[in-house]
Amino acid sequence: MLHYVKVDIPNFRKVLREESKMAERKTLDYVILAGLLRKPRSGWDLSRWMEGETSHFFSIGHSSVYPALSRLEEAGLAEHQSVASDQGPKRKVYSITEVGREALLSWAQEPAAEREVRDEQLVKALCYGFLPEERVLERLRQEKVSHERKLEMYEEFERRLEAQLKEGVISKEAYLGTLLTLRRGIGAERSYAEWCDEAAEMISPTTPPHSASRSSS
């Protein structure tokens, strides 16, 4: 009996690893289905859509898109048509099937898995009490600028989204879903920029809120 347990433990761990990979792929598949729910797209179009619309909450590499599309097509959740292209060979344009739509919307009603948060900036912040004040304030200033730039980008994206709705380029359903995720990104970037000011004030109470840096010269 003991020998049986020892032999099966490695296999059990392997099964757990495979299940974890499947869960990760499953989320990616649903991201792609959400893109196809809005309109048919090629693999390249999906990559560009995700880069602009989902990268602030679910970032993936371009090379992951095509294997996922193959899985979805094999499962009957997506299908493709070969469409002529002005710039070379025919493109595969994918669309969501009715089965895929039902699977996606059923999944969307389930509770989301607990998020894993990994923030390198906060790991660095653990060490800030041991560093020279001026270096920490400069690092916080740079971090704030980075998040303010992202905030401006998301706010511009929201303005374009409003214009697309008025022009009838996107449906009200697609507009609402994109706006919800966009507002989350806007809130996160604004909150991070505010944290940079708060952190600078904690480190040096005389530092103005609008500037997290003091001259190190």
Phi, psi and omega per residue, in radians:
M1 nan -0.735 3.134
L2 -1.120 -0.714 3.124
H3 -1.080 -0.653 -3.136
Y4 -1.105 -0.748 -3.141
V5 -1.139 -0.780 -3.119
K6 -1.079 -0.686 -3.116
V7 -1.219 -0.635 -3.026
D8 -1.465 -0.317 -3.119
I9 -1.051 -0.832 3.100
P10 -1.054 -0.707 3.121
N11 -1.119 -0.669 3.129
F12 -1.114 -0.748 3.115
R13 -1.128 -0.657 3.112
K14 -1.104 -0.718 3.107
V15 -1.075 -0.747 3.134
L16 -1.086 -0.722 3.121
R17 -1.115 -0.730 3.141
E18 -1.141 -0.682 3.120
E19 -1.127 -0.655 3.116
S20 -1.120 -0.744 3.112
K21 -1.114 -0.688 3.133
M22 -1.111 -0.696 3.135
A23 -1.111 -0.697 3.125
E24 -1.152 -0.775 3.127
R25 -1.117 -0.603 -3.106
K26 -1.092 -0.725 3.115
T27 -1.111 -0.763 3.093
L28 -1.023 -0.761 3.139
D29 -1.034 -0.691 -3.139
Y30 -1.251 -0.566 3.047
V31 -1.062 -0.779 3.138
I32 -1.140 -0.743 3.101
L33 -1.071 -0.648 3.108
A34 -1.113 -0.633 3.079
G35 -1.183 -0.698 3.132
L36 -1.278 -0.441 3.094
L37 -1.099 -0.555 -3.137
R38 -1.302 -0.764 3.065
K39 -2.996 2.774 3.085
P40 -1.097 2.510 -3.109
R41 -2.580 2.703 2.967
S42 -1.436 3.004 3.097
G43 -1.062 -0.688 3.118
W44 -1.142 -0.736 3.116
D45 -1.098 -0.675 3.105
L46 -1.114 -0.734 3.123
S47 -1.058 -0.765 -3.141
R48 -1.177 -0.680 3.112
W49 -1.101 -0.788 -3.141
M50 -1.181 -0.627 3.117
E51 -1.067 -0.678 -3.102
G52 -1.548 -0.452 -2.972
E53 -1.990 -0.481 -3.055
T54 -2.100 -0.025 -3.028
S55 -1.134 -0.395 -3.127
H56 -1.413 -0.113 3.062
F57 -2.384 -0.250 3.072
F58 -2.675 1.693 -3.074
S59 -1.770 2.292 3.114
I60 -2.406 2.862 3.103
G61 -1.501 2.668 -3.125
H62 -1.021 -0.605 -3.080
S63 -1.192 -0.268 -3.130
S64 -1.452 -0.281 -3.027
V65 -1.209 -0.817 -3.028
Y66 -1.188 -0.726 3.038
P67 -1.060 -0.639 3.124
A68 -1.163 -0.704 3.109
L69 -1.097 -0.671 3.095
S70 -1.100 -0.750 3.110
R71 -1.072 -0.766 -3.107
L72 -1.143 -0.670 3.137
E73 -1.206 -0.719 3.092
E74 -1.087 -0.582 -3.131
A75 -1.456 -0.064 3.138
G76 1.382 0.283 -3.119
L77 -1.624 -0.295 3.106
A78 -2.517 2.827 3.101
E79 -2.569 2.793 -3.109
H80 -2.287 2.764 3.000
Q81 -2.230 2.501 3.074
S82 -1.478 2.143 -3.062
V83 -2.077 2.386 3.135
A84 -1.085 2.516 -3.139
S85 -2.149 2.487 3.123
D86 -1.336 -0.234 -3.016
Q87 -1.977 0.320 3.131
G88 2.615 -2.570 -3.114
P89 -1.156 2.951 3.141
K90 -1.095 2.574 3.112
R91 -1.774 2.594 2.983
K92 -1.570 2.035 3.118
V93 -1.869 2.109 -3.047
Y94 -1.701 2.570 3.040
S95 -2.382 2.724 -3.133
I96 -1.424 2.444 3.074
T97 -1.521 2.979 3.115
E98 -1.112 -0.650 3.078
V99 -1.116 -0.719 3.109
G100 -1.123 -0.701 3.119
R101 -1.093 -0.780 -3.141
E102 -1.126 -0.730 3.141
A103 -1.121 -0.743 -3.127
L104 -1.116 -0.847 -3.081
L105 -1.232 -0.530 3.040
S106 -1.157 -0.768 3.109
W107 -1.090 -0.670 -3.095
A108 -1.122 -0.357 -3.132
Q109 -1.544 -0.141 -3.140
E110 -1.459 2.709 3.078
P111 -1.070 2.450 3.128
A112 -1.336 2.618 3.078
A113 -1.169 2.658 3.131
E114 -1.127 2.342 -3.083
R115 -1.297 2.511 2.978
E116 -1.758 2.142 -3.100
V117 -1.873 2.183 3.050
R118 -2.254 2.009 -3.071
D119 -2.246 1.818 -3.098
E120 -1.071 -0.605 3.138
Q121 -1.052 -0.677 3.139
L122 -1.260 -0.539 3.042
V123 -1.118 -0.729 3.081
K124 -1.107 -0.652 -3.117
A125 -1.078 -0.454 3.081
L126 -1.049 -0.407 -3.075
C127 -1.769 -0.043 -2.994
Y128 -1.132 -0.497 3.106
G129 -1.174 -0.236 -3.115
F130 -1.817 0.007 -3.073
L131 -1.868 2.787 3.056
P132 -1.051 2.421 -3.047
E133 -0.988 -0.781 -3.056
E134 -1.124 -0.576 3.117
R135 -1.220 -0.692 3.132
V136 -1.143 -0.764 -3.134
L137 -1.111 -0.651 3.091
E138 -1.166 -0.716 3.107
R139 -1.092 -0.710 3.108
L140 -1.169 -0.653 3.102
R141 -1.088 -0.775 3.127
Q142 -1.112 -0.717 3.133
E143 -1.116 -0.728 3.127
K144 -1.091 -0.759 3.119
V145 -1.031 -0.735 3.134
S146 -1.047 -0.785 -3.113
H147 -1.283 -0.552 3.082
E148 -1.172 -0.607 3.084
R149 -1.146 -0.750 3.101
K150 -1.120 -0.680 3.112
L151 -1.056 -0.791 3.110
E152 -1.073 -0.692 3.134
M153 -1.114 -0.776 -3.135
Y154 -1.177 -0.653 3.124
E155 -1.164 -0.646 3.070
E156 -1.174 -0.678 3.089
F157 -1.069 -0.687 3.124
E158 -1.135 -0.681 3.100
R159 -1.121 -0.694 3.096
R160 -1.168 -0.625 3.128
L161 -1.108 -0.735 3.105
E162 -1.069 -0.726 3.137
A163 -1.131 -0.699 3.129
Q164 -1.104 -0.652 3.113
L165 -1.150 -0.782 -3.133
K166 -1.117 -0.597 -3.132
E167 -1.449 -0.103 3.141
G168 1.353 0.334 -3.133
V169 -1.281 -0.589 3.117
I170 -2.181 2.758 3.120
S171 -1.383 2.851 3.100
K172 -1.107 -0.607 3.138
E173 -1.146 -0.797 3.125
A174 -1.168 -0.671 3.112
Y175 -1.044 -0.813 -3.099
L176 -1.093 -0.812 -3.128
G177 -1.072 -0.756 3.136
T178 -1.173 -0.705 -3.140
L179 -1.092 -0.689 3.138
L180 -1.076 -0.803 -3.134
T181 -1.227 -0.619 3.138
L182 -1.151 -0.746 3.123
R183 -1.099 -0.587 3.081
R184 -1.134 -0.729 3.103
G185 -1.141 -0.727 3.110
I186 -1.073 -0.783 3.132
G187 -1.104 -0.689 -3.120
A188 -1.161 -0.757 -3.125
E189 -1.208 -0.695 3.108
R190 -1.120 -0.725 -3.139
S191 -1.120 -0.685 -3.121
Y192 -1.185 -0.702 3.107
A193 -1.089 -0.705 3.110
E194 -1.148 -0.644 3.100
W195 -1.096 -0.653 3.124
C196 -1.062 -0.725 3.082
D197 -1.124 -0.770 -3.133
E198 -1.090 -0.749 3.140
A199 -1.121 -0.722 3.130
A200 -1.104 -0.677 3.114
E201 -1.152 -0.645 3.107
M202 -1.173 -0.638 -3.107
I203 -1.345 -0.714 -3.129
S204 -2.457 1.669 -3.061
P205 -0.981 -0.315 -3.123
T206 -1.543 -0.055 -3.114
T207 -1.298 2.191 3.108
P208 -1.063 2.505 -3.121
P209 -1.024 -0.539 -3.083
H210 -1.407 -0.157 -3.120
S211 -2.404 2.021 -3.127
A212 -1.629 0.391 -3.077
S213 -2.322 2.559 2.961
R214 -2.144 2.637 -3.115
S215 -1.079 2.276 3.137
S216 -1.686 0.078 -3.123
S217 -1.417 nan nan
